[in-house]
Amino acid sequence: MPYHEFECSKCIPERKKHAVIKGPGEDLTSALPLGYLNTIPGSISERGCAYCGAKHVIGTPMKDVIHMSHGPVGCTYDTWQTKRYISDNDNFQLKYTYATDMKEKHIIFGAEKLLKQNIIEAFKAFPDNKRMTLYQTCASALIGDDINAVAQEVMEEMPEVDIFVCNSPGFGGPSQSGGHHKINIAWINQKVGNVEPQITSDYVINYVGEYNIQGDQEVMQDYFKRMGIQVLSTFTGNGSYDDLRSMHRAHLNVLECARSAEYICNELRVRYGTPRLDIDGFGFEPLSASLRKVGLFFGIEDRAQAIIDEETARWKPELDWYKERLKGKKVCLWPGGSKLWHWAHAIHEEMGVEVVSVYSKFGHQGDFEKGIARCEEGALAIDDPNELEGLEAMEMLKPDIIFTGKRPGEVAKKIRVPYLNAHAYHNGPWKGYEGWVRFARDIYNAIYSPLHQLAFVDISKDEIPTNAGFVTQKMLSDVNLSEEITSSDSLREYTGKYDIISQLRGKTYPQFPPAPQQLAVV
């Protein structure tokens, strides 16, 4: 077993089984780190908690909801506005955060009265909003506050409002992934089936595991609408509370992030017989295969292929321009659970970068299986790394860039490694054909930033060059390229707009004739 032991973690021998280097010819039986286990004491994990996984990842992207946390104000503040879950209702869910602000006296005497008071106060402050999600935290769970009873009492007194209760305190799982599971099951138990939707198409889907980071959901929704598919609900990016109560009427659940939302898809299949189809919105080939699968399910493959042909012709020359300049660059792929396998193969094949490491703070064994299977030999896979291990890995691997969250990303910058925010993006959206080119452009801009080159000058001892002229990104990236590539008429840099989402929101779509009725077989 090719375990990798970090020097900084030799005092914690259990950590050795949480890092693996993929050797020549090794498969998943010999190159798989342990994952999704309780954090090892002393390792100073950077994981999030189960409450964070429920509220921050899945609950908060619902756009027309008051998101109330029953606990200290720090809990809700920590999960507010750190991801760009935009929406088409002026980003209501990003503008405000709500908490009952429990203090020491409430821990001693209870806080149910405080909770009821806060719920009513929030509804009065936003009289046009009649929907609320209510989250349990460690503090209120440990003292036994019955938030379900309080929510029910408010709904009886105010019959026009509806409240969803999520009992996912921070200690409810090994990491934020435990919260994903809890909110999935709570939603289908409490709310699905309570609203009957208006069906406007012969082809109806729920788009599940999509959180509309900088408009990802709206890009994918555009493709579905161009195929004549009705997106009944999105779980949960840019999703409406009442639309999500009607998930039981979809013909198909299209699942993007399996790590966070496969649970509700599986339950919808068991309870309502709704099939599940896993897709991938990142990368030209994975996205094309996904659109074909959806088209095949409904028998409208020609509509899917028309989109694929149009989008590929428009954006492939721009992707190839960046690929020529990114070939051989090394990346540490350190995002959440699913992106390590959504991206690993696609960025290597379509952008030419070498994935030298993957990691996840909360990924399950299945995430590592898929991620490592798509990595090249020599890749270092790490489960739940801490800051010191991350620093040691970067010193050993010497990547040109890392894709990760803000906290480890800022640490990387201190040792002169540029990073892209894998959780909230830099200049997204990154899904879709154009989005994938935007991702490549962001990688290019980070690696070849002339400003970044200054980071390698130590002003305490290095002589400051005075004879250096003006330097551009293209001067840095094209210095070793052939004239055939640099003067190519077919390849070009990204030509899209800064804001590609606004134009989608007012777009009209073709009306397709009704699908032919299938004769019943007797």
C-alpha positions as CSV (number, residue, x, y, z in Angstrom):
1,M,0.0,0.0,0.0
2,P,1.7,3.2,-1.2
3,Y,0.8,5.4,1.8
4,H,2.5,8.7,2.0
5,E,3.6,10.0,5.5
6,F,4.0,13.7,5.9
7,E,6.9,14.8,8.0
8,C,4.7,17.2,9.9
9,S,2.3,14.4,10.8
10,K,4.7,11.7,12.0
11,C,3.5,12.5,15.6
12,I,0.0,11.4,14.4
13,P,0.7,7.9,12.8
14,E,-3.0,7.4,12.0
15,R,-2.7,10.2,9.4
16,K,-0.4,8.0,7.3
17,K,-3.4,6.0,5.9
18,H,-5.1,9.2,4.7
19,A,-2.6,10.0,2.0
20,V,-1.6,7.9,-1.0
21,I,0.7,8.3,-4.0
22,K,-0.6,6.6,-7.1
23,G,2.2,4.4,-8.4
24,P,2.8,2.7,-11.8
25,G,0.1,0.2,-12.7
26,E,-1.7,0.6,-9.4
27,D,-5.5,0.4,-9.2
28,L,-8.0,1.4,-6.6
29,T,-7.3,-1.6,-4.4
30,S,-3.8,-0.3,-3.6
31,A,-4.1,3.5,-4.1
32,L,-7.0,4.6,-2.1
33,P,-6.7,6.7,1.1
34,L,-9.1,6.3,4.0
35,G,-11.9,8.9,3.8
36,Y,-15.0,10.2,5.5
37,L,-13.9,9.1,9.0
38,N,-14.0,11.1,12.2
39,T,-11.3,13.7,12.4
40,I,-8.2,12.4,14.1
41,P,-7.6,14.3,17.4
42,G,-4.6,16.6,17.0
43,S,-4.6,16.9,13.3
44,I,-6.2,20.4,13.3
45,S,-8.7,19.7,10.5
46,E,-10.0,22.5,8.3
47,R,-13.3,20.7,7.8
48,G,-16.7,22.3,8.0
49,C,-19.4,20.9,10.3
50,A,-22.7,19.2,9.6
51,Y,-24.7,22.4,10.2
52,C,-22.5,24.1,7.6
53,G,-23.1,21.3,5.1
54,A,-26.9,21.6,5.5
55,K,-27.3,25.4,5.6
56,H,-24.4,26.8,3.7
57,V,-24.1,24.2,0.9
58,I,-27.7,23.1,0.3
59,G,-30.2,25.3,2.1
60,T,-29.0,28.8,1.5
61,P,-29.1,28.7,-2.3
62,M,-32.9,28.6,-2.1
63,K,-33.7,32.1,-3.4
64,D,-37.1,33.1,-1.8
65,V,-36.6,31.9,1.7
66,I,-35.7,33.4,5.1
67,H,-32.8,31.2,6.4
68,M,-32.9,31.3,10.2
69,S,-30.3,29.7,12.4
70,H,-31.2,28.9,16.0
71,G,-28.0,29.4,17.8
72,P,-25.2,31.9,18.3
73,V,-24.8,34.6,15.7
74,G,-21.3,33.3,14.7
75,C,-22.9,30.2,13.2
76,T,-25.0,32.0,10.7
77,Y,-22.3,34.6,10.1
78,D,-19.7,31.9,9.2
79,T,-22.1,30.5,6.6
80,W,-23.2,33.8,5.0
81,Q,-22.0,35.2,1.6
82,T,-18.8,33.1,1.3
83,K,-20.1,31.4,-1.9
84,R,-21.6,33.2,-4.8
85,Y,-25.0,31.4,-5.0
86,I,-26.6,34.1,-7.2
87,S,-30.3,34.1,-8.0
88,D,-32.7,35.8,-10.5
89,N,-34.7,37.6,-7.7
90,D,-32.0,40.2,-6.9
91,N,-30.0,37.8,-4.8
92,F,-32.3,38.0,-1.8
93,Q,-30.7,35.0,-0.1
94,L,-27.3,36.6,-0.2
95,K,-28.3,40.0,1.2
96,Y,-29.5,38.9,4.6
97,T,-28.7,36.3,7.2
98,Y,-30.7,35.5,10.3
99,A,-30.0,34.1,13.8
100,T,-31.7,34.0,17.1
101,D,-28.4,35.1,18.7
102,M,-28.4,32.7,21.7
103,K,-26.4,33.8,24.7
104,E,-25.3,32.1,27.9
105,K,-28.6,32.8,29.7
106,H,-30.5,31.0,26.9
107,I,-28.2,27.9,27.3
108,I,-29.2,27.8,31.0
109,F,-32.9,28.7,30.8
110,G,-33.8,27.5,27.2
111,A,-34.4,29.5,24.0
112,E,-37.7,28.4,22.6
113,K,-39.4,31.7,23.4
114,L,-36.5,33.5,21.8
115,L,-36.9,31.4,18.7
116,K,-40.6,32.0,18.3
117,Q,-40.0,35.7,18.8
118,N,-37.3,35.8,16.1
119,I,-39.4,33.8,13.6
120,I,-42.3,36.2,13.9
121,E,-40.1,39.2,13.8
122,A,-38.4,38.0,10.6
123,F,-41.7,37.4,8.8
124,K,-42.9,40.9,9.8
125,A,-39.7,42.4,8.6
126,F,-40.2,40.8,5.2
127,P,-44.0,40.6,4.8
128,D,-43.7,39.5,1.1
129,N,-41.7,36.4,2.0
130,K,-43.8,33.6,3.5
131,R,-41.2,30.8,3.5
132,M,-38.5,30.0,6.0
133,T,-35.9,27.3,6.6
134,L,-35.0,26.8,10.3
135,Y,-31.6,25.3,11.2
136,Q,-30.6,23.6,14.4
137,T,-27.1,24.4,15.7
138,C,-24.9,22.6,18.4
139,A,-25.9,25.1,21.1
140,S,-29.7,24.7,20.7
141,A,-29.5,20.9,20.0
142,L,-27.5,20.3,23.2
143,I,-30.0,22.0,25.4
144,G,-32.9,20.2,23.7
145,D,-34.9,23.0,22.3
146,D,-37.8,21.5,20.3
147,I,-37.6,23.7,17.1
148,N,-40.1,21.5,15.3
149,A,-42.8,22.3,17.9
150,V,-42.0,26.0,17.8
151,A,-42.2,26.0,14.0
152,Q,-45.6,24.2,14.1
153,E,-46.9,26.6,16.6
154,V,-46.0,29.6,14.4
155,M,-47.6,28.0,11.3
156,E,-50.8,27.4,13.2
157,E,-50.9,31.1,14.3
158,M,-49.8,32.3,10.9
159,P,-51.4,29.9,8.3
160,E,-50.0,31.9,5.4
161,V,-46.4,30.9,6.2
162,D,-44.6,27.7,5.7
163,I,-41.4,26.6,7.7
164,F,-39.0,23.8,6.9
165,V,-37.0,22.5,9.9
166,C,-33.5,21.1,9.5
167,N,-32.1,19.3,12.5
168,S,-28.5,19.2,11.5
169,P,-26.4,20.5,14.4
170,G,-22.6,20.8,13.8
171,F,-21.8,17.5,15.6
172,G,-24.3,15.6,13.4
173,G,-21.6,13.9,11.2
174,P,-17.9,13.6,10.6
175,S,-17.9,16.7,8.3
176,Q,-20.3,18.9,6.3
177,S,-21.2,15.8,4.3
178,G,-23.3,14.6,7.2
179,G,-25.3,17.7,6.9
180,H,-25.9,17.1,3.2
181,H,-27.5,13.8,4.0
182,K,-29.7,15.2,6.8
183,I,-31.1,18.1,4.8
184,N,-31.8,15.9,1.8
185,I,-33.8,13.4,3.8
186,A,-35.6,16.1,5.9
187,W,-36.7,17.9,2.8
188,I,-38.3,14.9,1.2
189,N,-39.9,13.8,4.5
190,Q,-41.4,17.2,5.3
191,K,-42.1,19.0,2.0
192,V,-42.0,17.0,-1.2
193,G,-45.5,16.2,-2.4
194,N,-47.2,19.2,-0.7
195,V,-47.5,21.3,-3.9
196,E,-48.9,20.3,-7.3
197,P,-47.0,22.1,-10.2
198,Q,-48.1,23.3,-13.6
199,I,-46.6,21.0,-16.2
200,T,-45.8,22.8,-19.4
201,S,-43.8,20.3,-21.3
202,D,-43.8,16.6,-22.3
203,Y,-40.3,16.4,-20.8
204,V,-39.9,17.4,-17.1
205,I,-36.9,17.2,-14.9
206,N,-35.6,18.1,-11.5
207,Y,-32.0,19.5,-11.7
208,V,-30.4,18.1,-8.5
209,G,-27.1,18.9,-6.8
210,E,-26.7,22.3,-8.6
211,Y,-26.1,25.5,-6.6
212,N,-25.9,28.2,-9.2
213,I,-22.4,29.4,-8.3
214,Q,-22.1,32.6,-10.4
215,G,-24.8,31.3,-12.7
216,D,-23.9,27.7,-13.4
217,Q,-27.6,26.6,-13.0
218,E,-28.8,29.2,-15.4
219,V,-26.3,28.2,-18.0
220,M,-27.4,24.5,-17.8
221,Q,-31.1,25.5,-17.6
222,D,-30.6,27.3,-20.9
223,Y,-29.5,24.1,-22.6
224,F,-32.4,22.1,-21.2
225,K,-34.9,24.8,-22.3
226,R,-33.4,24.8,-25.8
227,M,-34.2,21.1,-25.8
228,G,-37.8,21.7,-24.9
229,I,-37.4,20.4,-21.3
230,Q,-39.2,21.9,-18.4
231,V,-36.9,22.3,-15.3
232,L,-39.5,21.8,-12.6
233,S,-37.2,22.6,-9.7
234,T,-33.5,23.0,-9.0
235,F,-32.2,21.5,-5.8
236,T,-31.3,24.1,-4.7
237,G,-29.4,26.8,-6.7
238,N,-31.8,29.6,-7.8
239,G,-34.5,27.2,-6.6
240,S,-37.9,28.3,-5.3
241,Y,-39.2,26.8,-2.0
242,D,-42.6,25.9,-3.5
243,D,-41.2,24.5,-6.7
244,L,-39.0,22.2,-4.6
245,R,-42.1,20.9,-2.9
246,S,-43.4,19.6,-6.2
247,M,-40.3,17.5,-7.0
248,H,-42.4,14.3,-7.1
249,R,-44.0,15.3,-10.4
250,A,-40.8,15.2,-12.5
251,H,-40.2,12.5,-15.1
252,L,-36.4,12.4,-14.4
253,N,-33.9,13.5,-11.8
254,V,-30.8,14.9,-13.4
255,L,-28.1,14.8,-10.8
256,E,-24.9,16.9,-11.0
257,C,-23.2,16.8,-7.6
258,A,-23.6,13.2,-6.4
259,R,-21.8,13.8,-3.1
260,S,-24.3,16.4,-1.8
261,A,-27.6,15.4,-3.3
262,E,-27.7,11.7,-4.4
263,Y,-29.7,11.0,-1.2
264,I,-32.8,12.8,-2.3
265,C,-32.6,11.3,-5.8
266,N,-32.5,7.8,-4.4
267,E,-35.4,8.5,-2.1
268,L,-37.5,10.0,-5.0
269,R,-36.8,6.8,-6.9
270,V,-37.9,4.6,-4.0
271,R,-41.0,6.7,-3.1
272,Y,-42.2,8.0,-6.5
273,G,-40.4,5.8,-9.0
274,T,-38.5,8.8,-10.6
275,P,-35.4,7.6,-12.4
276,R,-32.0,9.2,-11.7
277,L,-29.5,10.2,-14.4
278,D,-26.0,11.5,-13.4
279,I,-24.5,14.2,-15.6
280,D,-21.5,16.4,-15.7
281,G,-21.6,20.1,-16.7
282,F,-17.8,20.6,-16.7
283,G,-15.8,20.1,-19.9
284,F,-16.7,19.8,-23.6
285,E,-16.8,16.0,-23.8
286,P,-18.4,15.3,-20.4
287,L,-21.1,17.9,-21.0
288,S,-21.7,16.7,-24.5
289,A,-22.1,13.1,-23.3
290,S,-24.5,14.4,-20.6
291,L,-26.7,16.3,-22.9
292,R,-26.9,13.2,-25.2
293,K,-27.9,11.0,-22.2
294,V,-30.7,13.4,-21.3
295,G,-31.8,13.6,-24.9
296,L,-31.7,9.8,-25.3
297,F,-33.9,9.4,-22.2
298,F,-36.6,11.5,-23.7
299,G,-36.1,10.5,-27.3
300,I,-34.9,14.0,-28.4
301,E,-31.3,13.2,-29.2
302,D,-31.4,15.5,-32.3
303,R,-32.1,18.5,-30.2
304,A,-29.2,17.7,-27.9
305,Q,-26.9,17.2,-30.8
306,A,-27.8,20.5,-32.4
307,I,-26.8,22.3,-29.2
308,I,-23.6,20.4,-28.9
309,D,-22.6,21.2,-32.5
310,E,-23.4,24.8,-32.2
311,E,-21.7,25.4,-28.9
312,T,-18.6,23.4,-29.8
313,A,-18.1,25.2,-33.1
314,R,-18.4,28.5,-31.3
315,W,-16.1,27.9,-28.3
316,K,-13.7,25.1,-29.1
317,P,-11.2,27.3,-31.0
318,E,-11.0,29.5,-27.8
319,L,-10.5,26.5,-25.5
320,D,-7.7,25.3,-27.8
321,W,-5.9,28.6,-27.7
322,Y,-5.6,28.2,-23.9
323,K,-4.7,24.6,-24.1
324,E,-1.6,25.3,-26.2
325,R,-0.4,27.7,-23.5
326,L,-1.3,25.5,-20.5
327,K,0.2,22.2,-21.6
328,G,2.4,20.6,-18.9
329,K,1.4,23.1,-16.2
330,K,1.0,21.3,-12.8
331,V,-2.1,21.7,-10.7
332,C,-3.1,20.6,-7.2
333,L,-6.8,19.9,-7.5
334,W,-8.0,20.6,-3.9
335,P,-11.7,21.3,-4.1
336,G,-14.7,19.7,-2.3
337,G,-16.0,16.2,-2.8
338,S,-17.2,15.9,-6.4
339,K,-15.1,18.4,-8.2
340,L,-12.0,16.4,-7.7
341,W,-13.5,13.8,-10.1
342,H,-15.6,16.2,-12.2
343,W,-12.4,18.1,-13.1
344,A,-9.5,15.7,-12.9
345,H,-9.8,14.0,-16.3
346,A,-11.4,16.9,-18.1
347,I,-8.7,19.6,-17.3
348,H,-6.0,17.1,-18.3
349,E,-7.6,16.1,-21.6
350,E,-9.0,19.4,-22.7
351,M,-6.6,22.0,-21.2
352,G,-3.4,20.0,-21.1
353,V,-2.6,20.6,-17.4
354,E,-1.2,17.8,-15.2
355,V,-3.0,16.9,-12.1
356,V,-0.3,16.2,-9.5
357,S,-2.5,16.0,-6.4
358,V,-6.2,15.6,-5.4
359,Y,-7.6,16.1,-2.0
360,S,-11.0,16.4,-0.2
361,K,-11.9,17.5,3.3
362,F,-15.2,15.6,3.3
363,G,-15.2,13.3,0.3
364,H,-16.4,9.7,0.8
365,Q,-14.5,6.6,-0.5
366,G,-16.5,6.8,-3.8
367,D,-15.3,10.3,-4.5
368,F,-11.7,9.2,-4.1
369,E,-12.3,6.1,-6.2
370,K,-13.5,8.2,-9.1
371,G,-11.0,11.0,-8.6
372,I,-7.9,8.7,-8.4
373,A,-9.1,6.6,-11.3
374,R,-9.0,9.8,-13.4
375,C,-5.6,11.0,-12.2
376,E,-2.2,10.3,-13.8
377,E,0.6,8.2,-12.2
378,G,2.4,9.9,-9.3
379,A,-0.6,11.9,-8.1
380,L,-0.8,12.5,-4.4
381,A,-4.3,11.9,-2.9
382,I,-5.0,13.3,0.5
383,D,-8.1,13.0,2.8
384,D,-8.8,15.8,5.2
385,P,-5.4,17.6,5.1
386,N,-4.5,20.3,7.5
387,E,-2.6,23.5,6.7
388,L,0.9,22.1,7.5
389,E,0.3,19.0,5.3
390,G,-0.9,21.3,2.5
391,L,2.2,23.4,2.7
392,E,4.4,20.3,2.8
393,A,2.6,18.9,-0.3
394,M,3.1,22.1,-2.3
395,E,6.8,22.3,-1.3
396,M,7.2,18.7,-2.6
397,L,5.1,18.9,-5.8
398,K,5.9,22.5,-6.8
399,P,2.6,23.1,-8.6
400,D,2.1,26.0,-11.0
401,I,-1.4,26.6,-9.5
402,I,-3.9,25.1,-7.1
403,F,-7.7,25.0,-7.2
404,T,-9.1,25.1,-3.7
405,G,-11.0,27.1,-1.2
406,K,-10.2,30.6,0.1
407,R,-8.4,29.6,3.3
408,P,-5.9,27.1,1.8
409,G,-5.7,29.4,-1.3
410,E,-4.5,32.3,0.8
411,V,-1.9,30.1,2.4
412,A,-0.7,29.0,-1.0
413,K,-0.2,32.6,-2.1
414,K,2.2,33.1,0.8
415,I,4.6,30.5,-0.8
416,R,4.1,32.1,-4.2
417,V,1.6,29.6,-5.7
418,P,-1.4,31.2,-7.4
419,Y,-4.8,29.8,-6.7
420,L,-8.3,29.8,-8.1
421,N,-11.3,29.5,-5.9
422,A,-12.8,26.1,-6.6
423,H,-15.8,26.7,-4.4
424,A,-17.0,30.2,-5.4
425,Y,-15.0,30.7,-8.7
426,H,-13.0,33.7,-9.7
427,N,-14.8,34.9,-12.9
428,G,-17.5,32.2,-13.4
429,P,-19.7,30.6,-14.4
430,W,-17.4,27.7,-15.2
431,K,-20.1,25.2,-16.4
432,G,-21.2,25.0,-19.9
433,Y,-19.1,25.3,-23.1
434,E,-18.4,29.0,-22.7
435,G,-18.0,28.6,-19.0
436,W,-15.2,26.0,-19.5
437,V,-13.4,28.5,-21.7
438,R,-13.8,31.1,-18.9
439,F,-12.2,28.5,-16.5
440,A,-9.3,28.1,-18.9
441,R,-8.9,31.8,-19.1
442,D,-8.8,32.2,-15.3
443,I,-6.1,29.5,-15.1
444,Y,-4.1,31.2,-17.8
445,N,-4.5,34.6,-16.1
446,A,-3.4,33.3,-12.8
447,I,-0.3,31.4,-14.0
448,Y,0.9,34.1,-16.4
449,S,0.1,37.1,-14.4
450,P,3.1,39.6,-14.7
451,L,2.2,40.8,-11.2
452,H,2.6,37.3,-9.8
453,Q,6.1,37.2,-11.2
454,L,7.1,39.9,-8.7
455,A,6.3,37.5,-5.9
456,F,9.5,35.7,-6.6
457,V,11.6,38.8,-5.9
458,D,12.7,38.9,-2.3
459,I,13.1,42.6,-1.6
460,S,15.0,41.9,1.6
461,K,18.0,40.4,-0.3
462,D,17.4,40.3,-4.1
463,E,18.5,43.2,-6.3
464,I,15.5,45.0,-7.8
465,P,16.0,44.9,-11.7
466,T,15.9,48.3,-13.2
467,N,16.3,47.3,-16.8
468,A,13.2,45.2,-17.1
469,G,10.7,46.5,-19.6
470,F,6.9,46.2,-19.8
471,V,5.8,42.5,-19.7
472,T,2.5,41.1,-20.8
473,Q,0.9,37.8,-20.2
474,K,1.3,36.8,-23.8
475,M,5.0,37.6,-23.7
476,L,5.3,35.1,-20.8
477,S,3.0,32.4,-22.3
478,D,4.1,32.5,-25.9
479,V,7.9,32.6,-25.5
480,N,8.4,28.9,-26.3
481,L,5.5,28.4,-28.7
482,S,5.9,27.9,-32.4
483,E,5.1,30.6,-34.9
484,E,2.4,28.3,-36.3
485,I,0.5,28.4,-33.0
486,T,1.1,32.1,-32.1
487,S,0.0,33.2,-35.6
488,S,-2.9,30.8,-36.0
489,D,-6.0,32.1,-37.7
490,S,-8.2,29.4,-36.1
491,L,-7.3,29.8,-32.4
492,R,-8.3,32.8,-30.4
493,E,-8.6,34.1,-26.9
494,Y,-11.9,34.3,-25.0
495,T,-14.3,36.7,-26.7
496,G,-17.3,36.4,-24.4
497,K,-18.8,39.1,-22.2
498,Y,-18.0,39.8,-18.6
499,D,-21.7,39.1,-17.6
500,I,-23.2,36.2,-19.6
501,I,-26.1,35.5,-17.2
502,S,-28.2,38.6,-17.6
503,Q,-28.9,37.9,-21.3
504,L,-30.2,34.4,-20.4
505,R,-32.8,35.7,-18.0
506,G,-34.9,37.4,-20.6
507,K,-34.3,34.8,-23.4
508,T,-37.2,33.3,-25.3
509,Y,-37.2,29.6,-26.3
510,P,-38.6,27.7,-29.2
511,Q,-42.0,26.0,-28.9
512,F,-41.8,22.3,-29.8
513,P,-44.8,20.2,-31.0
514,P,-46.2,17.8,-28.4
515,A,-44.5,14.4,-28.2
516,P,-46.3,11.6,-30.0
517,Q,-48.5,9.6,-27.6
518,Q,-47.3,6.1,-26.9
519,L,-49.9,3.3,-27.4
520,A,-50.4,1.2,-24.3
521,V,-49.4,-2.5,-24.7
522,V,-52.1,-4.8,-23.6
